Amino acid sequence: MEKNRGQQEPGAYGVDMGTYRRLLSYTRPYWGRLFLGILFGSIFAAANAGLLAFINKGIPKFYDNTTSMKVVLLTALLLPLIGVVRGIAEYLSRYQIRWVGSRVVMDLRNAVFGRLNQLSLSYFSSSRAGELISRTTNDTMAVENAVSVVVEDIAKQPLTLVGAVAWLLWVDLRLAFISLVLFPVCIIPVALFGRRVRRFTREAQKRVADLVSVLQEMITGVRVVKAFGMEEYEIGRFREQNLGFFRRVIKVARANAAVEPIIVLISTVGVGMVLVYVRYRQMPFGDFMTYAGALFMMYEPVKKLSRMHLQIQQAVSAADRIFEVLDTPVQVREKPGAVAVSRVVESVRFEDVVFAYDERNILAGVTLEVQAGQRIAIVGGSGAGKTTLVNLLPRFYDVTGGRLCINGKDVRDFTLSSLRGLMGIVTQDTVLFNDTIANNISYGSRHADRTAIEEAARRANAHDFILEQPQGYETVIGDLGARLSGGQKQRLAIARAILRNPPVLILDEATSALDTESERLVQAALHELMSGRTVFAIAHRLSTITDCDRIIVLDRGRIAEQGTHEELLRAVGLYKRLYDMQFST
């Protein structure tokens, strides 16, 4: 994928600041809270400077016999006062900034999920479900530190460091210079390990996507796994991916863990040099205590500011993967000025339609006109383009050549919502959700009342079995309707289409893989559903389409034959061969 416009190449330490700036742009709606967090962070830093002032000016008063008890008591009260201010400021700064960070994560997840809903089917056919799940969950969580922890440290640590340095300069200019020389030296290990952290983090994120993919596939295909005795194989796959993820995480942890000990080593060398200098100069004990306090107070900012680069590296790796999804172009777009299509469908016409996917032609010059109320069956061998043809109707894909028209107008001139509102779709692989039966029937018709839902269920031959469920229409049916049989799921899908009351109906092998009794009930429900509608039915069982008004025979993306069942049998062509193959016994 091409780089985002305005995105910069990684700098000296490998940080892509273009990506990081884009990530921080998500904090703009919450600038008020961010400002408060930074303000209270500044107060926290000022309180730290106040502690050093207390050490330098206040503690000596307790050892001075000429100081009155009143002054001693007032001085003593300053310490808890500074502690209260410091504690409240730290709490408010951390809360406000962490709130912003968590909100940015929520906004990113919403943005990714929203984008996924906008993308066309071609994107999902070339992407793994586990990968998309990982980007929506794990990667968005990985960027939180870059927003909350890093911004919190920027709010508090630089001012704390400046205050500590100011006291160092106040106590002894030469000693301060010696101490400050160590600061840029501490940056060296950060620069060395930064690139490694980013590379290993990106590898780890890919590995966790692989891990989620294996898990998602096993859960979805658990019946197949158990039927073929492949439990140990799947366990092995998961363990292999889990081990790969572990190895990448450990590499990140090793790079992160190496930084602080190196900084501590450099710091201890510096402290040893300082102690020798203190002995040489005969520094007063009070000044030394202030200097030691300032040096100790510098340690936390130096440590956090040096690790900030590593945190940004990790976040940028995750942000890159998130922005790849957000920047993916939407292939099926609603054109400016699109109008709502009429609910009365008079005709559907394919005009020399061509569709290619990955430079491979699926449909080549299909011309077909269907009048309102006609029932059209589409048959052909595997890969003939049957499903692709009907997927063009609701614009799951756009034609790459020719036109598809409804009522004489190109479907690309209509709004997507009104166009898809014309369509009712019942497929072989019934998609139901882990929700109640009533909500599954009213999916796409959310304002339907219970009376309309029950009427749709009766017309789909589903009402009786629904009443047998533990909570009737309020029964939750599990992921993909796992608690229902194939025939029951199919009838719920038909009830959903009946409730939607679409003028155009698309059936994609709606009765295959059902037992005889279920097929009888589903066929009866389908006849009820098809009544008075324009129907496009894909069928492999030719016995189910003999009464259709016209049968279209596709072969290699072209219409090879068309006519009624009897006409095609008399033609002794491809349809006759397909028919004889099914009924040769």
KAMO-V103388 format. One record per pair of residues at least 12 apart in sequence whose C-alpha atoms are under 10 Angstrom apart, sorted by the first residue. I is the first residue (numbers start at 1). GAP is how many residues later the second one is. Records with the same first field share a line. If there is no record, write none. Layout:
I=GAP ; GAP
This chain:
1=323 ; 326 ; 327
2=322 ; 325 ; 326
3=317 ; 321 ; 324
4=14 ; 15 ; 316 ; 319 ; 320 ; 323
5=13
6=12 ; 13 ; 16
7=12 ; 13 ; 14 ; 15
10=185
12=179 ; 182 ; 183
13=177 ; 178 ; 179 ; 180 ; 181 ; 182 ; 296 ; 297 ; 300
14=177 ; 180 ; 181 ; 182 ; 183 ; 184 ; 185 ; 295 ; 299
15=179 ; 180 ; 183 ; 294 ; 295 ; 297 ; 298 ; 299 ; 300 ; 301 ; 302
16=296 ; 297 ; 300 ; 301 ; 304
17=295 ; 296 ; 299
18=298
19=296 ; 297 ; 298 ; 300 ; 301 ; 304
20=123 ; 126 ; 127 ; 292 ; 293 ; 295 ; 296 ; 297 ; 299 ; 300
21=295
22=297 ; 301
23=81 ; 85 ; 120 ; 121 ; 123 ; 124 ; 292 ; 293 ; 296 ; 297 ; 300
24=77 ; 80 ; 122 ; 123 ; 127
25=79
26=74 ; 75 ; 77 ; 78 ; 79 ; 81 ; 82 ; 121
27=70 ; 73 ; 74 ; 76 ; 77 ; 80 ; 120
28=72 ; 76
29=71 ; 75
30=66 ; 67 ; 69 ; 70 ; 71 ; 73 ; 74
31=69
32=64 ; 68
33=60 ; 62 ; 63 ; 64 ; 65 ; 66 ; 67
34=59 ; 62 ; 63 ; 64 ; 65 ; 66 ; 67 ; 114 ; 117 ; 118 ; 121
35=58 ; 61 ; 62 ; 120
36=56 ; 57 ; 59 ; 60 ; 61
37=52 ; 53 ; 54 ; 55 ; 56 ; 57 ; 58 ; 59 ; 60 ; 61 ; 62 ; 63 ; 114 ; 115 ; 118 ; 119
38=51 ; 54 ; 55 ; 56 ; 58 ; 59 ; 113 ; 114 ; 115 ; 116 ; 117 ; 118
39=50 ; 53 ; 54 ; 116 ; 117
40=45 ; 46 ; 48 ; 49 ; 50 ; 51 ; 52 ; 53 ; 54 ; 56 ; 115 ; 116
41=45 ; 48 ; 49 ; 50 ; 51 ; 52 ; 53 ; 56 ; 110 ; 111 ; 112 ; 113 ; 114 ; 115 ; 116 ; 117 ; 118 ; 119
42=47 ; 48 ; 51 ; 112 ; 113 ; 114 ; 115 ; 116 ; 117 ; 118
43=42 ; 43 ; 45 ; 46 ; 47 ; 50 ; 112 ; 113 ; 116 ; 117
44=38 ; 39 ; 41 ; 42 ; 43 ; 44 ; 45 ; 46 ; 47 ; 48 ; 49 ; 111 ; 112 ; 113 ; 115 ; 116
45=41 ; 44 ; 45 ; 110 ; 111 ; 112 ; 113 ; 114 ; 115 ; 116 ; 117 ; 118 ; 119
46=36 ; 39 ; 40 ; 43 ; 110 ; 113 ; 114 ; 116 ; 117
47=34 ; 35 ; 36 ; 37 ; 38 ; 39 ; 40 ; 42 ; 43 ; 113 ; 116
48=34 ; 35 ; 37 ; 38 ; 108 ; 111 ; 112 ; 113 ; 115 ; 116 ; 246 ; 249
49=33 ; 110 ; 111 ; 112 ; 113 ; 114 ; 115 ; 116 ; 117 ; 118 ; 245 ; 248
50=28 ; 29 ; 32 ; 33 ; 36 ; 113
51=27 ; 28 ; 31 ; 32 ; 35 ; 239 ; 242 ; 243 ; 246
52=111 ; 112 ; 115 ; 237 ; 238 ; 239 ; 240 ; 241 ; 242 ; 245
53=114 ; 237 ; 241
54=21 ; 22 ; 24 ; 25 ; 28 ; 236
55=24 ; 231 ; 232 ; 234 ; 235 ; 236 ; 238 ; 239
56=111 ; 115 ; 230 ; 231 ; 232 ; 233 ; 234 ; 235 ; 237
57=18 ; 229 ; 230 ; 233
58=13 ; 14 ; 16 ; 17 ; 18 ; 20 ; 21
59=13 ; 16 ; 17 ; 227 ; 230 ; 231
60=225 ; 226
61=14 ; 15
62=13 ; 14
89=67
90=62 ; 66
93=59 ; 60 ; 62 ; 63
94=54 ; 55 ; 57 ; 58 ; 59 ; 61 ; 62
95=53 ; 57
96=52 ; 56
97=50 ; 51 ; 52 ; 53 ; 54 ; 55 ; 56 ; 58
98=46 ; 47 ; 49 ; 50 ; 51 ; 53 ; 54
99=49
100=44 ; 47 ; 48 ; 51
101=40 ; 42 ; 43 ; 44 ; 45 ; 46 ; 47 ; 48 ; 49 ; 50 ; 51
102=38 ; 39 ; 41 ; 42 ; 43 ; 45 ; 46
103=41 ; 44 ; 45
104=36 ; 37 ; 39 ; 40 ; 43 ; 44
105=31 ; 32 ; 34 ; 35 ; 36 ; 37 ; 38 ; 39 ; 40 ; 42
106=31 ; 34 ; 35 ; 38
107=33
108=28 ; 29 ; 31 ; 32 ; 33 ; 35 ; 211 ; 214 ; 215 ; 218
109=26 ; 27 ; 28 ; 29 ; 30 ; 31 ; 32 ; 213
110=26
111=25 ; 211 ; 212 ; 214 ; 215
112=20 ; 23 ; 24 ; 25 ; 28 ; 210 ; 211 ; 212 ; 213 ; 214 ; 215
113=19 ; 20 ; 22 ; 23 ; 212 ; 213
114=212
115=210 ; 211 ; 212 ; 213 ; 214 ; 215
116=16 ; 20 ; 209 ; 210 ; 212 ; 214
118=211 ; 212 ; 213 ; 214 ; 215
119=206 ; 207 ; 209 ; 210 ; 211 ; 212 ; 213 ; 214 ; 277
120=209 ; 210 ; 211 ; 212 ; 213 ; 275 ; 276 ; 277 ; 278
121=210 ; 211 ; 270 ; 274 ; 275 ; 276
122=209 ; 210 ; 235 ; 236 ; 274 ; 275
123=205 ; 206 ; 207 ; 208
128=81 ; 82 ; 84 ; 85 ; 88 ; 89
129=80 ; 81 ; 83 ; 84 ; 85 ; 87 ; 88
130=78 ; 79 ; 80 ; 81 ; 82 ; 83 ; 84 ; 85 ; 86 ; 87
131=74 ; 75 ; 76 ; 77 ; 78 ; 79 ; 80 ; 81 ; 82
132=77 ; 80 ; 81 ; 189 ; 190 ; 193
133=76 ; 79 ; 80 ; 83
134=71 ; 72 ; 73 ; 74 ; 75 ; 76 ; 77 ; 78 ; 79 ; 187 ; 188
135=70 ; 71 ; 73 ; 74 ; 183 ; 184 ; 186 ; 187 ; 188 ; 189 ; 190
136=185 ; 186 ; 189
137=185
138=67 ; 70 ; 71 ; 180
139=63 ; 66 ; 67 ; 69 ; 70 ; 175 ; 176 ; 177 ; 178 ; 179 ; 180 ; 181 ; 182 ; 183
140=175 ; 178 ; 179 ; 181 ; 182
141=174 ; 177 ; 178
142=59 ; 63 ; 169 ; 172 ; 173 ; 174 ; 175 ; 176 ; 177
143=168 ; 169 ; 170 ; 171 ; 172 ; 173 ; 174 ; 175 ; 176 ; 179
144=167 ; 171
145=163 ; 166 ; 167 ; 169 ; 170
146=162 ; 163 ; 164 ; 165 ; 166 ; 167 ; 168 ; 169 ; 170 ; 173
147=164 ; 165 ; 168
149=155 ; 159 ; 162
150=154 ; 155 ; 157 ; 158 ; 159 ; 161 ; 162
151=157
153=148 ; 151 ; 152 ; 155
154=147 ; 150 ; 151 ; 154
156=145
157=140 ; 141 ; 143 ; 144 ; 145 ; 146 ; 147 ; 148
158=140 ; 143 ; 144 ; 146 ; 147
159=142
160=134 ; 137 ; 138 ; 140 ; 141 ; 142
161=133 ; 134 ; 136 ; 137 ; 138 ; 139 ; 140 ; 141 ; 144
162=136 ; 139
163=131 ; 134 ; 135
164=126 ; 127 ; 129 ; 130 ; 131 ; 132 ; 133 ; 134 ; 135 ; 137
165=12 ; 14 ; 15 ; 126 ; 129 ; 130 ; 132 ; 133
166=128
167=120 ; 123 ; 124 ; 126 ; 127 ; 128
168=12 ; 119 ; 122 ; 123 ; 124 ; 125 ; 126 ; 127
169=122
170=117 ; 120 ; 121
171=112 ; 115 ; 116 ; 117 ; 119 ; 120 ; 123
172=111 ; 115 ; 116 ; 119
174=103
175=98 ; 99 ; 102 ; 103 ; 116
176=98 ; 115 ; 119
178=92 ; 93 ; 95 ; 96 ; 99
179=88 ; 91 ; 92 ; 94 ; 95 ; 116
180=90 ; 115
181=89
182=81 ; 84 ; 85 ; 87 ; 88
183=80 ; 83 ; 84 ; 115 ; 116 ; 119 ; 123
184=118 ; 122
185=78 ; 81 ; 82
186=73 ; 74 ; 76 ; 77 ; 78 ; 79 ; 80 ; 81 ; 116 ; 117 ; 120
187=72 ; 76 ; 115 ; 116 ; 118 ; 119 ; 120 ; 122
188=71 ; 74 ; 75 ; 118
189=66 ; 69 ; 70 ; 71 ; 73 ; 74 ; 117 ; 118
190=65 ; 66 ; 68 ; 69 ; 70 ; 72 ; 73 ; 115 ; 116 ; 117 ; 118 ; 119 ; 120
191=68 ; 115 ; 118 ; 119
192=63 ; 67
193=59 ; 61 ; 62 ; 63 ; 65 ; 66 ; 116 ; 117
194=58 ; 61 ; 62 ; 65 ; 113 ; 115 ; 116 ; 117 ; 118 ; 119 ; 120
195=60 ; 114 ; 115 ; 118 ; 119
196=55 ; 56 ; 59 ; 60 ; 114 ; 117
197=51 ; 52 ; 54 ; 55 ; 56 ; 57 ; 58 ; 59 ; 112 ; 113 ; 114 ; 115 ; 116 ; 117 ; 120
198=54 ; 112 ; 113 ; 114 ; 115 ; 116 ; 117 ; 118 ; 119 ; 120
199=49 ; 52 ; 53 ; 114 ; 115 ; 118
200=47 ; 48 ; 49 ; 50 ; 51 ; 52 ; 53 ; 55 ; 114 ; 117
201=47 ; 48 ; 49 ; 50 ; 51 ; 52 ; 112 ; 113 ; 114 ; 115 ; 116 ; 117
202=46 ; 50 ; 111 ; 112 ; 113 ; 114 ; 115 ; 116 ; 118 ; 119
203=41 ; 42 ; 44 ; 45 ; 46 ; 49 ; 114
204=40 ; 41 ; 42 ; 43 ; 44 ; 45 ; 46 ; 47 ; 48 ; 113
205=40 ; 43 ; 44 ; 109 ; 112 ; 113 ; 116
206=38 ; 39 ; 42 ; 112 ; 115
207=34 ; 35 ; 36 ; 37 ; 38 ; 39 ; 40 ; 41 ; 42
208=33 ; 34 ; 36 ; 37 ; 38 ; 40 ; 41
209=32 ; 36
210=27 ; 28 ; 31 ; 32 ; 34 ; 35
211=26 ; 27 ; 28 ; 29 ; 30 ; 31 ; 32 ; 33 ; 34
212=26 ; 29 ; 30
213=25 ; 28
214=20 ; 21 ; 23 ; 24 ; 25 ; 27 ; 28
215=19 ; 20 ; 22 ; 23
217=17
218=13 ; 16 ; 17 ; 20
219=260
220=259 ; 260
252=58 ; 62
255=55
256=51 ; 54 ; 55
259=44 ; 47 ; 48 ; 51
260=43 ; 44 ; 46 ; 47
263=36 ; 39 ; 40 ; 43
264=35 ; 39
267=28 ; 32
271=21 ; 24
274=18
275=13 ; 17
331=65 ; 66 ; 67
332=63 ; 64 ; 65 ; 66 ; 67 ; 80 ; 84
333=62 ; 65 ; 79 ; 82 ; 83
334=78 ; 79 ; 80 ; 81 ; 82 ; 83
335=77 ; 78 ; 79 ; 80 ; 81
336=77 ; 78 ; 79
337=76 ; 77 ; 78
338=73 ; 74 ; 75 ; 76 ; 77 ; 78
339=72 ; 73 ; 74 ; 75 ; 76 ; 77 ; 79 ; 80
340=73 ; 74 ; 75 ; 76 ; 77 ; 78 ; 79 ; 81
341=65 ; 66 ; 68 ; 70 ; 72 ; 73 ; 74 ; 75 ; 76 ; 77 ; 78 ; 79 ; 80 ; 81
342=64 ; 65 ; 72 ; 76 ; 77 ; 80
343=75 ; 76 ; 78 ; 79 ; 159 ; 160 ; 161
344=28 ; 62 ; 63 ; 78 ; 158 ; 159 ; 160
345=26 ; 27 ; 28 ; 61 ; 62 ; 77 ; 157 ; 158 ; 159 ; 188 ; 189
346=24 ; 25 ; 26 ; 27 ; 60 ; 61 ; 62 ; 157 ; 188
347=22 ; 23 ; 24 ; 25 ; 26 ; 27 ; 58 ; 59 ; 60 ; 61 ; 62 ; 187
348=20 ; 21 ; 22 ; 23 ; 24 ; 45 ; 56 ; 57 ; 58 ; 59 ; 60 ; 61 ; 62 ; 63 ; 156 ; 186
349=17 ; 18 ; 19 ; 20 ; 21 ; 22 ; 44 ; 54 ; 55 ; 56 ; 57 ; 58 ; 59 ; 60 ; 61
350=15 ; 16 ; 17 ; 18 ; 19 ; 20 ; 39 ; 42 ; 43 ; 49 ; 52 ; 53 ; 54 ; 55 ; 56 ; 60
351=14 ; 15 ; 16 ; 17 ; 18 ; 50 ; 51 ; 52 ; 53 ; 54 ; 59
352=12 ; 13 ; 14 ; 15 ; 16 ; 47 ; 49 ; 50 ; 51 ; 52 ; 206
353=12 ; 13 ; 14 ; 15 ; 36 ; 39 ; 46 ; 47 ; 48 ; 49 ; 50 ; 51 ; 204 ; 205
354=12 ; 13 ; 35 ; 44 ; 45 ; 46 ; 47 ; 48 ; 49 ; 203 ; 204
355=30 ; 33 ; 34 ; 37 ; 42 ; 43 ; 44 ; 45 ; 46 ; 47 ; 202
356=42 ; 43 ; 44 ; 45
357=40 ; 43
361=24 ; 39 ; 195 ; 196
362=21 ; 22 ; 23 ; 24 ; 26 ; 27 ; 194 ; 195 ; 196
363=21 ; 22 ; 23 ; 25 ; 26 ; 36 ; 37 ; 38 ; 191 ; 192 ; 193 ; 194 ; 195 ; 196
364=21 ; 36 ; 37 ; 38 ; 192 ; 193 ; 194 ; 195
365=36 ; 37 ; 192 ; 193 ; 194
366=23 ; 36 ; 37 ; 38 ; 188 ; 191 ; 192 ; 193 ; 194
367=35 ; 36 ; 37 ; 191 ; 192
368=36 ; 184 ; 191 ; 194
369=35 ; 36 ; 37
370=36 ; 164 ; 165 ; 166 ; 180
371=35 ; 36 ; 163
372=35 ; 131 ; 132 ; 160 ; 161 ; 162 ; 163
373=130 ; 131 ; 157 ; 158 ; 159 ; 160 ; 161 ; 162 ; 176
374=130 ; 156 ; 158 ; 159 ; 160 ; 161 ; 162 ; 174 ; 175 ; 176
375=129 ; 130 ; 155 ; 156 ; 157 ; 158 ; 159 ; 160 ; 161 ; 162 ; 170 ; 172 ; 173 ; 174 ; 175 ; 176
376=130 ; 158 ; 159 ; 160 ; 161 ; 162 ; 169 ; 171 ; 172 ; 173 ; 174 ; 175 ; 176 ; 186 ; 187 ; 188
377=130 ; 131 ; 158 ; 159 ; 160 ; 161 ; 162 ; 165 ; 167 ; 168 ; 169 ; 170 ; 171 ; 172 ; 173 ; 174 ; 175 ; 176 ; 185 ; 186 ; 187 ; 188
378=12 ; 129 ; 130 ; 158 ; 159 ; 160 ; 161 ; 162 ; 164 ; 167 ; 172 ; 173 ; 174 ; 175 ; 176 ; 181 ; 184
379=158 ; 159 ; 160 ; 161 ; 162 ; 163 ; 166 ; 172 ; 173 ; 174 ; 175 ; 176 ; 180 ; 182 ; 183 ; 196 ; 199
380=158 ; 159 ; 160 ; 172 ; 173 ; 174 ; 175 ; 176 ; 177 ; 179 ; 180 ; 194 ; 195 ; 198
381=159 ; 172 ; 173 ; 174 ; 175 ; 193 ; 197
382=158 ; 172 ; 173 ; 174
383=171 ; 172 ; 173 ; 174
384=169 ; 170 ; 171 ; 172 ; 173 ; 174 ; 175
385=169 ; 170 ; 171 ; 172 ; 173 ; 174
386=122 ; 151 ; 152 ; 153 ; 166 ; 167 ; 168 ; 169 ; 170 ; 171 ; 172
387=119 ; 120 ; 121 ; 122 ; 150 ; 151
388=169
389=147 ; 149 ; 165 ; 168
390=35 ; 116 ; 117 ; 118 ; 146 ; 147 ; 148
391=115
392=12 ; 19
393=12 ; 13 ; 18 ; 26 ; 27 ; 29 ; 30 ; 111 ; 113 ; 143
394=17 ; 22 ; 23 ; 24 ; 25 ; 26 ; 27 ; 28 ; 29 ; 30 ; 31 ; 110 ; 112
395=16 ; 17 ; 21 ; 24 ; 25
396=20 ; 24
398=13 ; 14
399=13
406=13
420=82 ; 84
421=23 ; 79 ; 80 ; 81 ; 82 ; 83
422=78 ; 79 ; 80 ; 81 ; 82 ; 83
423=74 ; 77 ; 78 ; 79 ; 80 ; 81 ; 82 ; 83 ; 111 ; 112
424=20 ; 69 ; 70 ; 72 ; 73 ; 74 ; 75 ; 76 ; 77 ; 78 ; 79 ; 80 ; 81 ; 82 ; 83 ; 105 ; 111
425=68 ; 69 ; 71 ; 72 ; 77 ; 79 ; 80 ; 81 ; 82 ; 83 ; 85 ; 111 ; 112
426=64 ; 65 ; 66 ; 67 ; 68 ; 69 ; 70 ; 71 ; 79 ; 80 ; 81 ; 82 ; 83 ; 84 ; 85 ; 100 ; 111
427=63 ; 66 ; 67 ; 79 ; 80 ; 81 ; 82 ; 83 ; 84 ; 85 ; 110 ; 111
428=58 ; 62 ; 79 ; 80 ; 81 ; 82 ; 83 ; 84 ; 85 ; 86
429=51 ; 57 ; 60 ; 61 ; 79 ; 80 ; 81 ; 83 ; 84
430=50 ; 51 ; 56 ; 57 ; 59 ; 60 ; 61 ; 62 ; 63 ; 64 ; 80
431=48 ; 49 ; 50 ; 58 ; 59 ; 61 ; 62
432=45 ; 46 ; 47 ; 48 ; 49 ; 50 ; 57 ; 58 ; 60 ; 61
433=43 ; 44 ; 45 ; 46 ; 47 ; 48 ; 49
434=41 ; 42 ; 43 ; 44 ; 45 ; 46 ; 47 ; 48 ; 49
435=39 ; 40 ; 41 ; 42 ; 43 ; 44 ; 45 ; 46
436=35 ; 36 ; 37 ; 38 ; 39 ; 40 ; 41 ; 42 ; 45
437=16 ; 20 ; 29 ; 32 ; 34 ; 35 ; 36 ; 37 ; 38 ; 39 ; 40 ; 44 ; 52 ; 55
438=12 ; 15 ; 16 ; 19 ; 28 ; 34 ; 35 ; 36 ; 37 ; 38 ; 54 ; 58
439=14 ; 34 ; 35 ; 36 ; 37 ; 57
440=13 ; 33 ; 36 ; 37 ; 41 ; 52 ; 53 ; 55 ; 56
441=12 ; 13 ; 15 ; 16 ; 32 ; 50 ; 51 ; 52 ; 53 ; 54 ; 55 ; 56 ; 57 ; 58 ; 59
442=14 ; 50 ; 53 ; 54 ; 55 ; 56 ; 57 ; 58
443=50 ; 53 ; 54 ; 56 ; 57
444=52 ; 53 ; 55 ; 56
445=51 ; 52 ; 54 ; 55 ; 56
446=54
448=51 ; 52
450=23
452=46 ; 47
453=20 ; 42 ; 43 ; 45 ; 46
454=12 ; 19 ; 41 ; 45
455=40 ; 43 ; 44
456=36 ; 38 ; 39 ; 40 ; 41 ; 42 ; 43 ; 44 ; 45 ; 73
457=16 ; 34 ; 35 ; 36 ; 37 ; 38 ; 39 ; 41 ; 42 ; 68
458=33 ; 37 ; 67
459=32 ; 35 ; 36 ; 39 ; 40 ; 65 ; 66 ; 67 ; 68 ; 69 ; 70
460=28 ; 30 ; 31 ; 32 ; 33 ; 34 ; 35 ; 36 ; 37 ; 38 ; 39 ; 61 ; 62 ; 63 ; 64 ; 65 ; 66 ; 67 ; 68 ; 69
461=27 ; 30 ; 31 ; 33 ; 34 ; 60 ; 61 ; 62 ; 63 ; 64 ; 65 ; 67
462=25 ; 26 ; 27 ; 28 ; 29 ; 30 ; 31 ; 32 ; 33 ; 59 ; 60 ; 63
463=28 ; 29 ; 32
465=19 ; 23
466=22 ; 26
469=14 ; 15
477=12
485=29 ; 33
486=25 ; 26 ; 27 ; 28 ; 29 ; 32 ; 33
487=23 ; 24 ; 25 ; 26 ; 27 ; 28 ; 29 ; 30 ; 31 ; 32 ; 33 ; 34 ; 35
488=30 ; 33 ; 34
489=33
490=20 ; 21 ; 24 ; 28 ; 29 ; 31 ; 32 ; 35 ; 36
491=19 ; 27 ; 28 ; 30 ; 31 ; 32 ; 33 ; 34 ; 35
492=30
493=17
494=13 ; 16 ; 28 ; 31 ; 32 ; 34 ; 35
495=30 ; 31 ; 34
497=29 ; 32
498=27 ; 28 ; 30 ; 31 ; 32
499=30
501=28 ; 32
502=27 ; 28 ; 31 ; 32
503=27 ; 29 ; 30 ; 31 ; 32
504=26 ; 28 ; 29 ; 30 ; 31 ; 32
505=24 ; 25 ; 28 ; 29 ; 30 ; 31 ; 32
506=24 ; 28 ; 29 ; 30 ; 31 ; 32
507=19 ; 23 ; 28 ; 29 ; 30 ; 31 ; 32
508=28 ; 29 ; 30 ; 31 ; 32
509=28 ; 29 ; 30 ; 31 ; 32 ; 35
510=12 ; 13 ; 16 ; 27 ; 28 ; 29
511=12 ; 15 ; 28 ; 29 ; 30 ; 33
512=27 ; 28 ; 29
523=21
535=13 ; 14
536=12 ; 14 ; 15 ; 16
537=14 ; 15
538=13 ; 14
540=38 ; 39 ; 42
541=37 ; 38 ; 41
542=23 ; 33 ; 36 ; 37 ; 40 ; 41
543=22 ; 36 ; 39 ; 40
545=19 ; 20
546=18 ; 19 ; 20
547=17 ; 18 ; 19
548=15 ; 16 ; 17
549=14 ; 15 ; 16
550=12 ; 13 ; 14 ; 15 ; 17 ; 18
551=12 ; 13 ; 14 ; 16 ; 17 ; 24
552=12 ; 16 ; 23
553=15 ; 20 ; 21 ; 22 ; 25
554=20 ; 21
555=19
560=13 ; 14 ; 15
561=12 ; 13 ; 14
562=13
565=14
